[in-house]
Amino acid sequence: MIHTFNSSNYKAICEELAQKDAQLKHIIQTYGYPPMWSRPNTFESLVHIILEQQVSLASALSALNKLRDYVQQITPARVLLLTDEEFRACYCSRQKTAYIKYLAETIVSGQIDLDAFEALPDNEIRVSLTSLKGIGNWTVDVYLMFVLQRADLFPVGDLAAVNALKRVKGLPAQASRDELVNVAAQWSPFRTVATMMLWHYYLSAPRKA
């Protein structure tokens, strides 16, 4: 069964999580409800997530905007017309240029159908996308959470979510991946919404000196 969330039930899910978890309740009481981050199910959204790999959100957005200036509309066909030099002028590394081109080719060829993903379970989407060069589990997690609004994911490869979880739960810096996954498991079937609360905390709470 596919579990999703939307703008009409988002706050109710936040409240349900807050009733079960004192630390999540404290986040809402202190910083308010988290934004419901979402993106359309488009090639551009996946390109944006690829650009966000291992760089700041601001840097990725700058590259996306530059790319949009070049092609007007970020579609597979238009992106494939760009030269490597034009990609470089859009702040795209050689590696990310290759990833974006490969993704565009798989969509043009019909190997990947983003619209069809909406009816597929998370694990099938993950298998399909991670078979592509340059797309790993973090990229798939963000796609599932932001684009398809799948409700029950914790992106254990996301540093902001992991660091927020450690701070909120008072976990040691060296806490293992398994420990983090076990803590997040208590929020199932709404781990995605809990993660959005963690991101909200990460962006809102003052950093320790």
Solvent accessible surface area in square Angstrom, and as a share of the most:
residue,aa,sasa,rsa
1,M,210,0.94
2,I,62,0.32
3,H,87,0.39
4,T,66,0.38
5,F,4,0.02
6,N,71,0.36
7,S,94,0.61
8,S,104,0.67
9,N,51,0.26
10,Y,10,0.04
11,K,120,0.51
12,A,65,0.50
13,I,9,0.04
14,C,0,0.00
15,E,69,0.31
16,E,73,0.33
17,L,5,0.03
18,A,5,0.04
19,Q,131,0.58
20,K,142,0.60
21,D,6,0.03
22,A,75,0.58
23,Q,72,0.32
24,L,0,0.00
25,K,81,0.34
26,H,107,0.48
27,I,1,0.01
28,I,23,0.12
29,Q,129,0.57
30,T,69,0.40
31,Y,65,0.25
32,G,31,0.30
33,Y,77,0.29
34,P,5,0.03
35,P,64,0.40
36,M,53,0.24
37,W,66,0.23
38,S,62,0.40
39,R,50,0.18
40,P,91,0.57
41,N,30,0.15
42,T,56,0.33
43,F,11,0.05
44,E,42,0.19
45,S,6,0.04
46,L,0,0.00
47,V,0,0.00
48,H,25,0.11
49,I,0,0.00
50,I,0,0.00
51,L,5,0.02
52,E,11,0.05
53,Q,26,0.11
54,Q,188,0.84
55,V,71,0.41
56,S,63,0.40
57,L,121,0.60
58,A,77,0.60
59,S,60,0.38
60,A,1,0.01
61,L,85,0.42
62,S,52,0.34
63,A,3,0.03
64,L,4,0.02
65,N,61,0.31
66,K,69,0.29
67,L,0,0.00
68,R,82,0.30
69,D,97,0.50
70,Y,93,0.35
71,V,13,0.07
72,Q,131,0.58
73,Q,108,0.48
74,I,7,0.03
75,T,36,0.21
76,P,22,0.14
77,A,65,0.50
78,R,101,0.37
79,V,0,0.00
80,L,58,0.29
81,L,148,0.74
82,L,16,0.08
83,T,67,0.39
84,D,70,0.37
85,E,106,0.48
86,E,57,0.25
87,F,0,0.00
88,R,144,0.53
89,A,43,0.33
90,C,0,0.00
91,Y,136,0.52
92,C,3,0.02
93,S,58,0.37
94,R,217,0.79
95,Q,120,0.54
96,K,27,0.12
97,T,8,0.05
98,A,42,0.32
99,Y,35,0.13
100,I,0,0.00
101,K,52,0.22
102,Y,70,0.26
103,L,1,0.01
104,A,0,0.00
105,E,86,0.39
106,T,5,0.03
107,I,38,0.19
108,V,91,0.52
109,S,85,0.55
110,G,54,0.52
111,Q,109,0.48
112,I,6,0.03
113,D,75,0.39
114,L,16,0.08
115,D,105,0.54
116,A,47,0.36
117,F,8,0.03
118,E,95,0.43
119,A,80,0.62
120,L,56,0.28
121,P,50,0.32
122,D,42,0.22
123,N,98,0.50
124,E,86,0.39
125,I,0,0.00
126,R,58,0.21
127,V,108,0.62
128,S,34,0.22
129,L,0,0.00
130,T,51,0.30
131,S,77,0.50
132,L,6,0.03
133,K,113,0.48
134,G,23,0.22
135,I,11,0.05
136,G,35,0.34
137,N,86,0.44
138,W,61,0.21
139,T,2,0.01
140,V,0,0.00
141,D,11,0.06
142,V,8,0.04
143,Y,0,0.00
144,L,0,0.00
145,M,0,0.00
146,F,23,0.10
147,V,10,0.06
148,L,17,0.08
149,Q,33,0.15
150,R,3,0.01
151,A,0,0.00
152,D,36,0.19
153,L,17,0.08
154,F,24,0.10
155,P,0,0.00
156,V,26,0.15
157,G,50,0.48
158,D,16,0.08
159,L,139,0.69
160,A,25,0.19
161,A,0,0.00
162,V,13,0.07
163,N,59,0.30
164,A,0,0.00
165,L,0,0.00
166,K,34,0.14
167,R,68,0.25
168,V,21,0.12
169,K,50,0.21
170,G,65,0.63
171,L,43,0.21
172,P,65,0.41
173,A,86,0.67
174,Q,150,0.67
175,A,11,0.09
176,S,50,0.32
177,R,150,0.55
178,D,101,0.52
179,E,81,0.36
180,L,8,0.04
181,V,60,0.34
182,N,106,0.55
183,V,32,0.18
184,A,1,0.01
185,A,48,0.37
186,Q,101,0.45
187,W,6,0.02
188,S,49,0.32
189,P,55,0.35
190,F,41,0.17
191,R,58,0.21
192,T,0,0.00
193,V,0,0.00
194,A,0,0.00
195,T,0,0.00
196,M,0,0.00
197,M,0,0.00
198,L,0,0.00
199,W,23,0.08
200,H,23,0.10
201,Y,28,0.11
202,Y,56,0.21
203,L,117,0.58
204,S,46,0.30
205,A,7,0.05
206,P,106,0.67
207,R,131,0.48
208,K,163,0.69
209,A,155,1.20
